[in-house]
Amino acid sequence: MQQRGNFSSKLGVILATAGSAVGLGNIWRFPYEAGSSGGGSFLLLYLLFVLLLGVPVILAEFVVGRSSQRNASAAFQVLAPNTPWHWVGKMGVLTGLLINGFYAVVTGWTFAYLFKSLTGGLMESGVDYQTLFDKMTSDTWAPIGWMLVVMLVAHTIIRKGVSGGIERASKILMPLLLVVMLVLSVHSCMLAGAPEGLKFLFYPDFSKITPTVAFRALGQAFFSLSLGMGCLITYSSYFKQDVDLQRSALQIALLDTLVAIIAGIIIFPAVFTFGVEPEAGPGLVFKVLPNVFAQMGYPFVWSSLFYLLLSIAALTSLISLHEVVTAYVSETWHVSRRWASWSVVGVVSVLGVFSSLSFGLLKDVQLFGRTFFDWLDFITSSVFLPLGGMLISIFVAWKLDRSRLENELAGKGRYAKAVLPFLIFILRYIAPVAIFVIFITSIIGA
């Protein structure tokens, strides 16, 4: 078996693994969900779900990854040989591949908007941003070109390995992401609508807490933390034994949540200042916010900073999904990381071409009302992710040897005995039921 890489430092562990979770979902999906679900009441439920359910499921994936020291598929073969559990890992690998099939396209859009902003084309007077976005996404070649640029950047990082590629890139990208977000959040807090926007985000209106809001908050928590797609299993397989899994899981959840909250601080004061509806959804980033930047002082600076932020967030998540599949291909077929990465680039690029064309040439080619892009999004987000998270929770709580679980959590024997009963209870009874509810409601809602 070829030598596997490892993260070289504990800081690298936190930044790289947090980077795998931080993505477009934190920057635009969280503000959109909060905006359409009551603001502060949604945030309160979201924080509770991250702490009580998200952290235990992160720990479950960490235990599977580090105790096996294998990719997302082989991990289950090592821990439960001669059982069907390895299909859970294979589903995670497939999920990562399919998500990147449309995620690379969206990341390409962020690169395109960053380029337009830096070259002055985005902040020109008289620009209709809805028309601009629709024209860009429906074009045949430009979005495909940007998608290929994104995949080449990801390949360049992935082929350099764990410490030389993923960890080094994360040590640059994640601090840069946080700096840009903090600069933008300080500016937003100085806008006229800041008091109203911050009150909306942080002041819970308990009358708005409904089962629907709770389901959406729970779904956002799992989506934001990238649970059930093999990323955390793959990354934790590179953890050294001196990494404290409990502390790391908590730090990563807190950092991921912090990014989502700062995104809300950036967006809500701006939308309240300029009369934008917080329920604007995915179009908020590409169709609405440019109008906001155009009304701010130094629009070129603020638009460039925001789309730089968005590009970094999207790229860190795309890299982690790329690594899930690359590690699987490399270790299953015993090929170099370079060739494994190129094979992933090839498959994702083919999926990306069809996803991109779903907004143009193939937009009328639909199955049950969904385009190719829509189907990739639906199958992964509404089926594979919740199903994967539920099965991993059940596996760790019911199937995994208890002594192995305790040894992985113990570190130097400090916490395991106190934490283990609570963790087992959450993973056995609470997390599977909660995830199953998300799964059923998302299918019914489809």
VOPAGU-2260 file (C-alpha; in pm, 1 decimal, decimal comma):
REM VOPAGU-2260
SITE   aa  ch    i         X         Y         Z
SITE  MET   A    0       0,0       0,0       0,0
SITE  GLN   A    1     135,3     344,2     -89,8
SITE  GLN   A    2     234,0     584,6     187,9
SITE  ARG   A    3     -52,6     807,3     297,4
SITE  GLY   A    4      -6,7    1172,6     381,3
SITE  ASN   A    5     -86,5    1347,9     707,6
SITE  PHE   A    6    -159,4    1698,1     818,8
SITE  SER   A    7     163,7    1835,5     961,5
SITE  SER   A    8      15,2    2059,3    1231,4
SITE  LYS   A    9    -291,2    2092,9    1449,0
SITE  LEU   A   10    -357,9    2436,1    1298,8
SITE  GLY   A   11    -355,3    2273,9     954,9
SITE  VAL   A   12    -609,4    2018,1    1077,4
SITE  ILE   A   13    -850,2    2289,4    1192,7
SITE  LEU   A   14    -812,1    2519,3     892,6
SITE  ALA   A   15    -826,5    2246,1     628,2
SITE  THR   A   16   -1119,1    2060,1     784,1
SITE  ALA   A   17   -1310,9    2380,7     854,0
SITE  GLY   A   18   -1240,1    2482,9     495,6
SITE  SER   A   19   -1403,5    2163,6     375,5
SITE  ALA   A   20   -1723,7    2268,2     551,4
SITE  VAL   A   21   -1715,6    2642,4     483,6
SITE  GLY   A   22   -1855,1    2712,8     138,5
SITE  LEU   A   23   -2131,0    2878,6     -57,8
SITE  GLY   A   24   -2384,2    2740,3     189,7
SITE  ASN   A   25   -2237,3    2960,5     463,1
SITE  ILE   A   26   -2215,3    3277,1     255,4
SITE  TRP   A   27   -2549,7    3282,7      73,6
SITE  ARG   A   28   -2755,7    2985,6     191,0
SITE  PHE   A   29   -2742,0    3071,5     561,1
SITE  PRO   A   30   -2851,6    3437,5     515,4
SITE  TYR   A   31   -3126,0    3326,2     276,6
SITE  GLU   A   32   -3255,0    3059,3     514,8
SITE  ALA   A   33   -3236,2    3296,5     810,0
SITE  GLY   A   34   -3402,9    3572,5     611,0
SITE  SER   A   35   -3699,3    3358,7     511,8
SITE  SER   A   36   -3730,3    3185,5     850,3
SITE  GLY   A   37   -3753,6    3463,1    1104,7
SITE  GLY   A   38   -3394,3    3577,9    1148,2
SITE  GLY   A   39   -3306,4    3548,9    1516,8
SITE  SER   A   40   -3542,8    3259,2    1584,6
SITE  PHE   A   41   -3383,2    3061,9    1301,9
SITE  LEU   A   42   -3033,7    3145,5    1430,3
SITE  LEU   A   43   -3120,5    3025,6    1781,2
SITE  LEU   A   44   -3243,0    2688,6    1654,0
SITE  TYR   A   45   -2947,3    2661,5    1415,1
SITE  LEU   A   46   -2697,4    2709,8    1699,2
SITE  LEU   A   47   -2871,4    2449,3    1914,0
SITE  PHE   A   48   -2870,4    2193,2    1631,7
SITE  VAL   A   49   -2502,7    2254,6    1550,3
SITE  LEU   A   50   -2403,2    2203,0    1913,6
SITE  LEU   A   51   -2633,3    1914,7    2008,8
SITE  LEU   A   52   -2642,0    1720,2    1681,0
SITE  GLY   A   53   -2377,5    1858,0    1445,1
SITE  VAL   A   54   -2079,4    1815,0    1677,2
SITE  PRO   A   55   -2166,9    1451,2    1766,7
SITE  VAL   A   56   -2202,3    1356,0    1398,5
SITE  ILE   A   57   -1871,1    1531,0    1319,9
SITE  LEU   A   58   -1714,2    1320,0    1594,9
SITE  ALA   A   59   -1868,9    1006,3    1447,6
SITE  GLU   A   60   -1713,1    1077,8    1107,8
SITE  PHE   A   61   -1378,3    1163,4    1270,8
SITE  VAL   A   62   -1375,3     830,3    1455,3
SITE  VAL   A   63   -1445,9     638,1    1134,1
SITE  GLY   A   64   -1173,8     824,4     944,8
SITE  ARG   A   65    -886,5     822,8    1194,0
SITE  SER   A   66    -942,7     475,3    1333,8
SITE  SER   A   67    -936,6     326,3     984,7
SITE  GLN   A   68    -672,8     552,4     821,5
SITE  ARG   A   69    -846,8     489,5     489,7
SITE  ASN   A   70   -1056,5     672,2     233,7
SITE  ALA   A   71   -1432,4     711,3     281,8
SITE  SER   A   72   -1511,6     375,2     121,7
SITE  ALA   A   73   -1227,1     159,1     253,1
SITE  ALA   A   74   -1282,4     293,1     606,3
SITE  PHE   A   75   -1597,5      85,4     647,4
SITE  GLN   A   76   -1430,9    -222,6     498,4
SITE  VAL   A   77   -1158,6    -196,1     764,2
SITE  LEU   A   78   -1394,8    -133,0    1055,6
SITE  ALA   A   79   -1669,2    -376,6     950,2
SITE  PRO   A   80   -1517,1    -633,2     711,2
SITE  ASN   A   81   -1741,1    -866,3     514,2
SITE  THR   A   82   -2049,7    -652,4     574,6
SITE  PRO   A   83   -2252,8    -424,3     345,4
SITE  TRP   A   84   -2143,2    -114,0     540,6
SITE  HIS   A   85   -1879,3     -29,1     280,6
SITE  TRP   A   86   -2163,9      88,3      56,6
SITE  VAL   A   87   -2214,6     380,8     295,3
SITE  GLY   A   88   -1860,0     493,5     217,0
SITE  LYS   A   89   -1906,3     439,5    -154,9
SITE  MET   A   90   -2221,3     650,5    -140,5
SITE  GLY   A   91   -2016,5     927,0      21,7
SITE  VAL   A   92   -1759,6     910,9    -259,2
SITE  LEU   A   93   -2033,9     919,2    -522,8
SITE  THR   A   94   -2197,2    1211,3    -342,1
SITE  GLY   A   95   -1873,5    1409,0    -347,8
SITE  LEU   A   96   -1832,1    1340,5    -718,9
SITE  LEU   A   97   -2188,3    1442,2    -808,3
SITE  ILE   A   98   -2186,1    1755,2    -592,2
SITE  ASN   A   99   -1870,0    1872,7    -763,3
SITE  GLY   A  100   -2046,5    1815,0   -1094,6
SITE  PHE   A  101   -2260,7    2122,8   -1029,6
SITE  TYR   A  102   -2058,9    2291,8    -753,2
SITE  ALA   A  103   -1771,4    2350,4    -996,1
SITE  VAL   A  104   -2012,0    2539,9   -1221,2
SITE  VAL   A  105   -2132,2    2764,9    -939,4
SITE  THR   A  106   -1772,2    2819,6    -826,8
SITE  GLY   A  107   -1696,5    2920,1   -1185,1
SITE  TRP   A  108   -1969,9    3183,7   -1160,4
SITE  THR   A  109   -1799,9    3331,6    -852,7
SITE  PHE   A  110   -1465,6    3340,0   -1037,7
SITE  ALA   A  111   -1636,8    3510,9   -1332,1
SITE  TYR   A  112   -1793,1    3776,7   -1109,1
SITE  LEU   A  113   -1460,6    3835,2    -933,8
SITE  PHE   A  114   -1296,6    3884,7   -1273,5
SITE  LYS   A  115   -1574,4    4119,8   -1387,5
SITE  SER   A  116   -1541,0    4320,9   -1068,6
SITE  LEU   A  117   -1160,3    4346,1   -1085,0
SITE  THR   A  118   -1172,4    4455,5   -1449,6
SITE  GLY   A  119   -1441,7    4715,9   -1384,8
SITE  GLY   A  120   -1717,6    4548,3   -1584,8
SITE  LEU   A  121   -1942,6    4472,6   -1288,7
SITE  MET   A  122   -1979,6    4823,2   -1148,5
SITE  GLU   A  123   -2041,7    5003,0   -1478,8
SITE  SER   A  124   -2337,4    5241,1   -1467,5
SITE  GLY   A  125   -2666,9    5120,4   -1607,1
SITE  VAL   A  126   -2594,9    4749,1   -1565,9
SITE  ASP   A  127   -2906,0    4531,5   -1523,8
SITE  TYR   A  128   -2768,2    4265,2   -1289,3
SITE  GLN   A  129   -3048,8    4017,6   -1340,9
SITE  THR   A  130   -2997,0    4032,2   -1716,3
SITE  LEU   A  131   -2621,0    4013,0   -1669,0
SITE  PHE   A  132   -2646,5    3698,5   -1457,3
SITE  ASP   A  133   -2899,7    3529,6   -1685,2
SITE  LYS   A  134   -2689,8    3611,3   -1992,0
SITE  MET   A  135   -2372,6    3477,5   -1830,4
SITE  THR   A  136   -2523,0    3149,4   -1711,3
SITE  SER   A  137   -2707,6    3082,9   -2037,1
SITE  ASP   A  138   -2397,7    3139,8   -2250,4
SITE  THR   A  139   -2258,0    2819,4   -2398,7
SITE  TRP   A  140   -1884,5    2862,2   -2359,3
SITE  ALA   A  141   -1794,1    3119,5   -2092,1
SITE  PRO   A  142   -1935,3    2929,9   -1789,1
SITE  ILE   A  143   -1774,9    2607,0   -1911,5
SITE  GLY   A  144   -1443,7    2789,9   -1945,7
SITE  TRP   A  145   -1462,3    2921,9   -1591,5
SITE  MET   A  146   -1561,8    2577,4   -1463,5
SITE  LEU   A  147   -1249,8    2429,8   -1626,7
SITE  VAL   A  148   -1034,6    2702,2   -1468,8
SITE  VAL   A  149   -1178,6    2608,9   -1130,0
SITE  MET   A  150   -1103,4    2239,6   -1184,1
SITE  LEU   A  151    -744,4    2313,9   -1289,0
SITE  VAL   A  152    -690,2    2520,6    -973,9
SITE  ALA   A  153    -833,6    2239,0    -761,2
SITE  HIS   A  154    -617,5    1980,9    -940,5
SITE  THR   A  155    -302,2    2187,9    -885,5
SITE  ILE   A  156    -369,5    2192,0    -510,4
SITE  ILE   A  157    -484,3    1830,4    -478,3
SITE  ARG   A  158    -194,4    1674,9    -672,3
SITE  LYS   A  159      54,5    1826,1    -424,9
SITE  GLY   A  160     -83,2    1602,5    -151,9
SITE  VAL   A  161    -218,4    1658,3     196,5
SITE  SER   A  162      42,3    1873,8     371,4
SITE  GLY   A  163     197,2    2027,9      58,2
SITE  GLY   A  164    -131,4    2100,3    -118,1
SITE  ILE   A  165    -450,6    2096,1      89,9
SITE  GLU   A  166    -297,2    2207,5     419,8
SITE  ARG   A  167     -75,7    2476,7     267,9
SITE  ALA   A  168    -362,7    2617,1      61,0
SITE  SER   A  169    -596,0    2614,2     362,9
SITE  LYS   A  170    -343,1    2803,8     575,8
SITE  ILE   A  171    -355,1    3080,4     315,8
SITE  LEU   A  172    -718,3    3070,0     203,3
SITE  MET   A  173    -897,4    3035,8     539,2
SITE  PRO   A  174    -725,4    3330,2     716,9
SITE  LEU   A  175    -774,2    3538,4     400,8
SITE  LEU   A  176   -1140,7    3442,0     399,0
SITE  LEU   A  177   -1184,0    3551,2     762,4
SITE  VAL   A  178    -996,8    3880,3     708,9
SITE  VAL   A  179   -1209,8    3972,2     406,9
SITE  MET   A  180   -1529,1    3881,2     592,8
SITE  LEU   A  181   -1432,5    4087,3     896,1
SITE  VAL   A  182   -1353,2    4391,9     680,2
SITE  LEU   A  183   -1689,0    4363,8     503,0
SITE  SER   A  184   -1877,5    4306,7     829,4
SITE  VAL   A  185   -1725,2    4618,5     988,9
SITE  HIS   A  186   -1833,4    4821,7     685,7
SITE  SER   A  187   -2185,5    4676,1     698,2
SITE  CYS   A  188   -2217,5    4765,7    1065,4
SITE  MET   A  189   -2155,0    5131,0     970,6
SITE  LEU   A  190   -2449,0    5141,3     726,4
SITE  ALA   A  191   -2772,4    5320,6     811,2
SITE  GLY   A  192   -2971,2    4997,5     820,5
SITE  ALA   A  193   -2728,2    4818,3    1051,1
SITE  PRO   A  194   -2937,0    4843,4    1371,9
SITE  GLU   A  195   -3245,1    4704,2    1197,5
SITE  GLY   A  196   -3045,3    4433,6    1017,4
SITE  LEU   A  197   -2858,0    4319,4    1329,9
SITE  LYS   A  198   -3179,6    4317,3    1533,6
SITE  PHE   A  199   -3339,9    4098,4    1268,5
SITE  LEU   A  200   -3047,3    3853,7    1281,6
SITE  PHE   A  201   -2986,0    3834,2    1657,0
SITE  TYR   A  202   -3319,0    3913,4    1824,5
SITE  PRO   A  203   -3535,7    3597,5    1827,5
SITE  ASP   A  204   -3907,5    3632,5    1773,1
SITE  PHE   A  205   -4034,1    3317,5    1943,9
SITE  SER   A  206   -4370,8    3343,8    1771,3
SITE  LYS   A  207   -4190,6    3259,3    1444,7
SITE  ILE   A  208   -4054,7    2927,6    1572,9
SITE  THR   A  209   -4256,0    2663,9    1387,9
SITE  PRO   A  210   -4188,9    2300,8    1288,7
SITE  THR   A  211   -4102,6    2420,5     938,8
SITE  VAL   A  212   -3846,2    2669,7    1071,1
SITE  ALA   A  213   -3699,6    2399,0    1295,4
SITE  PHE   A  214   -3666,4    2156,6    1002,2
SITE  ARG   A  215   -3497,6    2424,1     791,3
SITE  ALA   A  216   -3256,4    2514,3    1071,6
SITE  LEU   A  217   -3167,5    2148,3    1121,7
SITE  GLY   A  218   -3117,2    2097,2     750,0
SITE  GLN   A  219   -2896,0    2405,6     727,0
SITE  ALA   A  220   -2683,7    2283,9    1018,7
SITE  PHE   A  221   -2609,1    1951,8     849,0
SITE  PHE   A  222   -2564,9    2108,6     505,0
SITE  SER   A  223   -2327,5    2373,6     638,0
SITE  LEU   A  224   -2110,4    2122,6     826,1
SITE  SER   A  225   -2078,1    1899,8     514,5
SITE  LEU   A  226   -2196,2    1588,6     696,5
SITE  GLY   A  227   -2263,3    1262,8     513,0
SITE  MET   A  228   -2053,1    1328,1     201,5
SITE  GLY   A  229   -1723,8    1164,9     301,1
SITE  CYS   A  230   -1524,4    1488,5     344,8
SITE  LEU   A  231   -1477,3    1464,8     719,9
SITE  ILE   A  232   -1403,8    1090,4     706,8
SITE  THR   A  233   -1139,7    1145,6     438,7
SITE  TYR   A  234    -976,3    1443,4     609,1
SITE  SER   A  235    -974,6    1276,7     952,1
SITE  SER   A  236    -799,5     973,8     801,1
SITE  TYR   A  237    -498,6    1208,5     770,5
SITE  PHE   A  238    -514,1    1309,6    1139,1
SITE  LYS   A  239    -222,7    1210,3    1359,8
SITE  GLN   A  240    -291,3    1036,2    1688,6
SITE  ASP   A  241    -213,8    1346,1    1893,5
SITE  VAL   A  242    -512,1    1533,3    1744,5
SITE  ASP   A  243    -785,7    1572,2    2006,7
SITE  LEU   A  244   -1098,6    1471,8    1816,1
SITE  GLN   A  245   -1343,6    1625,0    2061,2
SITE  ARG   A  246   -1171,6    1961,0    2072,9
SITE  SER   A  247   -1120,2    1961,5    1695,1
SITE  ALA   A  248   -1486,1    1882,9    1627,0
SITE  LEU   A  249   -1597,5    2167,2    1852,1
SITE  GLN   A  250   -1346,9    2413,8    1704,4
SITE  ILE   A  251   -1442,9    2326,5    1347,6
SITE  ALA   A  252   -1816,3    2356,8    1422,7
SITE  LEU   A  253   -1760,3    2692,3    1591,6
SITE  LEU   A  254   -1545,9    2826,2    1306,5
SITE  ASP   A  255   -1797,1    2710,6    1046,4
SITE  THR   A  256   -2082,4    2868,6    1242,5
SITE  LEU   A  257   -1884,1    3188,8    1292,1
SITE  VAL   A  258   -1843,2    3223,1     915,3
SITE  ALA   A  259   -2218,9    3180,8     864,9
SITE  ILE   A  260   -2300,8    3442,1    1129,4
SITE  ILE   A  261   -2047,8    3691,6     990,7
SITE  ALA   A  262   -2205,6    3639,2     647,5
SITE  GLY   A  263   -2536,5    3739,9     803,6
SITE  ILE   A  264   -2372,6    4047,9     958,5
SITE  ILE   A  265   -2237,9    4141,1     614,4
SITE  ILE   A  266   -2563,3    4094,3     427,9
SITE  PHE   A  267   -2854,2    4194,5     653,9
SITE  PRO   A  268   -2743,7    4552,4     734,6
SITE  ALA   A  269   -2682,8    4604,6     361,9
SITE  VAL   A  270   -3017,6    4467,2     248,0
SITE  PHE   A  271   -3207,9    4664,4     510,5
SITE  THR   A  272   -3015,7    4979,7     419,1
SITE  PHE   A  273   -3095,8    4953,7      50,5
SITE  GLY   A  274   -3446,9    4807,6      75,8
SITE  VAL   A  275   -3367,5    4457,1     -46,7
SITE  GLU   A  276   -3584,5    4163,8      62,4
SITE  PRO   A  277   -3381,9    3921,2     279,1
SITE  GLU   A  278   -3575,6    3634,0     116,2
SITE  ALA   A  279   -3410,6    3701,3    -220,6
SITE  GLY   A  280   -3245,7    3357,6    -208,3
SITE  PRO   A  281   -2963,8    3239,7    -435,4
SITE  GLY   A  282   -3013,1    3544,1    -656,3
SITE  LEU   A  283   -2910,5    3759,0    -359,6
SITE  VAL   A  284   -2544,0    3702,9    -436,6
SITE  PHE   A  285   -2544,2    3752,9    -812,4
SITE  LYS   A  286   -2853,6    3959,8    -892,4
SITE  VAL   A  287   -2919,9    4173,0    -584,0
SITE  LEU   A  288   -2595,7    4244,8    -397,7
SITE  PRO   A  289   -2425,7    4411,7    -697,7
SITE  ASN   A  290   -2700,1    4673,9    -677,9
SITE  VAL   A  291   -2609,4    4722,1    -313,2
SITE  PHE   A  292   -2239,1    4758,6    -392,4
SITE  ALA   A  293   -2320,3    5008,9    -666,7
SITE  GLN   A  294   -2481,2    5237,5    -405,8
SITE  MET   A  295   -2190,7    5212,9    -163,1
SITE  GLY   A  296   -1878,1    5424,1    -158,7
SITE  TYR   A  297   -1591,4    5266,8    -355,4
SITE  PRO   A  298   -1814,2    4999,8    -515,9
SITE  PHE   A  299   -1519,9    4847,1    -703,7
SITE  VAL   A  300   -1344,4    4770,1    -374,5
SITE  TRP   A  301   -1644,9    4620,2    -195,6
SITE  SER   A  302   -1765,6    4411,4    -487,0
SITE  SER   A  303   -1414,7    4276,1    -547,0
SITE  LEU   A  304   -1371,2    4189,1    -179,9
SITE  PHE   A  305   -1707,3    4013,8    -163,4
SITE  TYR   A  306   -1656,8    3799,9    -472,5
SITE  LEU   A  307   -1303,1    3719,7    -361,6
SITE  LEU   A  308   -1456,8    3598,3     -36,5
SITE  LEU   A  309   -1718,3    3395,4    -221,7
SITE  SER   A  310   -1458,3    3241,6    -454,1
SITE  ILE   A  311   -1237,6    3134,9    -162,0
SITE  ALA   A  312   -1529,1    2980,9      26,6
SITE  ALA   A  313   -1645,5    2790,9    -280,0
SITE  LEU   A  314   -1294,3    2671,5    -367,0
SITE  THR   A  315   -1215,9    2530,8     -20,8
SITE  SER   A  316   -1529,2    2315,2     -28,3
SITE  LEU   A  317   -1470,0    2204,5    -386,8
SITE  ILE   A  318   -1115,2    2096,3    -295,2
SITE  SER   A  319   -1241,1    1882,3      -8,6
SITE  LEU   A  320   -1494,9    1706,0    -232,6
SITE  HIS   A  321   -1224,0    1658,1    -495,3
SITE  GLU   A  322   -1001,0    1498,1    -230,8
SITE  VAL   A  323   -1273,7    1252,5    -125,2
SITE  VAL   A  324   -1284,9    1105,4    -475,4
SITE  THR   A  325    -911,4    1140,6    -545,5
SITE  ALA   A  326    -818,9     947,7    -229,6
SITE  TYR   A  327   -1067,2     674,6    -320,8
SITE  VAL   A  328    -937,3     637,4    -677,6
SITE  SER   A  329    -571,4     651,4    -574,3
SITE  GLU   A  330    -599,1     395,9    -293,2
SITE  THR   A  331    -847,4     161,5    -461,2
SITE  TRP   A  332    -669,9     129,0    -794,7
SITE  HIS   A  333    -317,7     200,8    -661,6
SITE  VAL   A  334    -241,7     489,4    -894,3
SITE  SER   A  335     -56,6     812,2    -815,6
SITE  ARG   A  336    -241,2    1112,5    -674,5
SITE  ARG   A  337    -158,5    1297,2    -996,6
SITE  TRP   A  338    -340,5    1048,4   -1218,7
SITE  ALA   A  339    -621,3    1000,2    -967,9
SITE  SER   A  340    -674,4    1375,2    -956,8
SITE  TRP   A  341    -672,7    1403,8   -1336,9
SITE  SER   A  342    -935,2    1128,8   -1361,7
SITE  VAL   A  343   -1157,1    1315,2   -1116,9
SITE  VAL   A  344   -1107,9    1637,5   -1312,8
SITE  GLY   A  345   -1216,7    1455,1   -1628,4
SITE  VAL   A  346   -1535,2    1308,2   -1485,0
SITE  VAL   A  347   -1633,6    1625,4   -1298,6
SITE  SER   A  348   -1569,3    1833,6   -1609,5
SITE  VAL   A  349   -1806,6    1616,0   -1813,0
SITE  LEU   A  350   -2073,8    1649,2   -1543,1
SITE  GLY   A  351   -1997,8    2020,4   -1523,2
SITE  VAL   A  352   -2050,5    2071,2   -1896,2
SITE  PHE   A  353   -2400,5    1922,0   -1878,5
SITE  SER   A  354   -2473,7    2115,4   -1558,4
SITE  SER   A  355   -2366,0    2441,0   -1717,3
SITE  LEU   A  356   -2565,9    2377,2   -2033,3
SITE  SER   A  357   -2873,8    2324,4   -1813,8
SITE  PHE   A  358   -2903,1    2703,1   -1807,7
SITE  GLY   A  359   -2863,8    2740,6   -2184,2
SITE  LEU   A  360   -2876,8    2487,4   -2464,8
SITE  LEU   A  361   -3021,1    2210,8   -2244,4
SITE  LYS   A  362   -3253,8    2417,6   -2024,6
SITE  ASP   A  363   -3561,2    2266,4   -2192,1
SITE  VAL   A  364   -3428,9    1910,3   -2159,2
SITE  GLN   A  365   -3595,6    1810,8   -1832,4
SITE  LEU   A  366   -3702,8    1497,8   -1649,1
SITE  PHE   A  367   -4003,0    1541,0   -1420,1
SITE  GLY   A  368   -3953,8    1916,8   -1435,2
SITE  ARG   A  369   -3585,3    1913,5   -1341,5
SITE  THR   A  370   -3278,5    1991,2   -1549,1
SITE  PHE   A  371   -2953,0    1794,5   -1522,3
SITE  PHE   A  372   -2819,4    2057,4   -1278,7
SITE  ASP   A  373   -3135,5    2036,5   -1067,7
SITE  TRP   A  374   -3119,3    1657,6   -1051,5
SITE  LEU   A  375   -2759,1    1657,1    -929,3
SITE  ASP   A  376   -2852,5    1909,8    -660,6
SITE  PHE   A  377   -3166,2    1723,0    -555,0
SITE  ILE   A  378   -3015,1    1372,3    -544,8
SITE  THR   A  379   -2717,4    1482,5    -337,6
SITE  SER   A  380   -2867,8    1745,8    -106,5
SITE  SER   A  381   -3207,7    1586,5     -46,0
SITE  VAL   A  382   -3123,6    1215,1     -64,1
SITE  PHE   A  383   -2757,0    1117,9     -28,2
SITE  LEU   A  384   -2648,7    1372,9     234,7
SITE  PRO   A  385   -2918,2    1306,9     496,1
SITE  LEU   A  386   -2910,9     932,6     426,3
SITE  GLY   A  387   -2532,5     921,9     462,0
SITE  GLY   A  388   -2534,9    1119,8     785,9
SITE  MET   A  389   -2803,7     895,2     932,8
SITE  LEU   A  390   -2622,9     572,3     841,2
SITE  ILE   A  391   -2287,5     694,5     975,2
SITE  SER   A  392   -2452,7     782,6    1307,2
SITE  ILE   A  393   -2610,3     436,7    1327,8
SITE  PHE   A  394   -2283,3     265,9    1231,5
SITE  VAL   A  395   -2074,3     438,1    1498,5
SITE  ALA   A  396   -2335,9     401,1    1774,0
SITE  TRP   A  397   -2454,0      44,2    1704,7
SITE  LYS   A  398   -2190,2    -135,5    1497,5
SITE  LEU   A  399   -1846,8       6,9    1582,5
SITE  ASP   A  400   -1659,4    -164,9    1861,1
SITE  ARG   A  401   -1713,4      36,0    2181,2
SITE  SER   A  402   -1352,4       7,7    2294,9
SITE  ARG   A  403   -1232,6     145,2    1960,8
SITE  LEU   A  404   -1474,0     437,4    1991,4
SITE  GLU   A  405   -1357,3     508,0    2346,7
SITE  ASN   A  406    -989,8     486,6    2250,0
SITE  GLU   A  407   -1033,4     731,8    1962,7
SITE  LEU   A  408   -1216,3     981,1    2181,7
SITE  ALA   A  409    -992,6     940,4    2483,8
SITE  GLY   A  410    -675,4    1096,7    2348,4
SITE  LYS   A  411    -473,8    1088,1    2669,1
SITE  GLY   A  412    -761,0     955,6    2875,8
SITE  ARG   A  413    -909,0    1291,2    2971,9
SITE  TYR   A  414   -1261,3    1306,6    2831,6
SITE  ALA   A  415   -1389,9     979,6    2691,0
SITE  LYS   A  416   -1568,3     836,3    2992,7
SITE  ALA   A  417   -1761,8    1156,9    3053,6
SITE  VAL   A  418   -1850,3    1223,4    2689,8
SITE  LEU   A  419   -1909,4     872,2    2558,2
SITE  PRO   A  420   -2255,3     798,6    2711,3
SITE  PHE   A  421   -2393,6    1131,7    2585,5
SITE  LEU   A  422   -2240,6    1080,2    2240,9
SITE  ILE   A  423   -2377,8     727,0    2212,5
SITE  PHE   A  424   -2726,1     843,3    2313,5
SITE  ILE   A  425   -2725,6    1125,2    2056,4
SITE  LEU   A  426   -2594,9     901,4    1776,1
SITE  ARG   A  427   -2827,9     611,0    1856,4
SITE  TYR   A  428   -3157,8     782,4    1914,9
SITE  ILE   A  429   -3157,4    1157,2    1843,0
SITE  ALA   A  430   -2945,1    1215,4    1530,8
SITE  PRO   A  431   -3093,1     931,1    1318,4
SITE  VAL   A  432   -3449,1    1037,7    1395,3
SITE  ALA   A  433   -3374,8    1405,6    1328,6
SITE  ILE   A  434   -3196,4    1328,2    1002,3
SITE  PHE   A  435   -3473,9    1092,1     896,6
SITE  VAL   A  436   -3725,2    1372,5     948,5
SITE  ILE   A  437   -3514,1    1599,8     724,5
SITE  PHE   A  438   -3492,7    1323,0     467,0
SITE  ILE   A  439   -3867,8    1259,2     456,5
SITE  THR   A  440   -3968,9    1626,4     458,1
SITE  SER   A  441   -3721,9    1709,5     181,2
SITE  ILE   A  442   -3855,0    1423,2     -33,7
SITE  ILE   A  443   -4218,1    1519,8      31,3
SITE  GLY   A  444   -4138,8    1887,6     -28,0
SITE  ALA   A  445   -3978,8    1801,0    -362,3
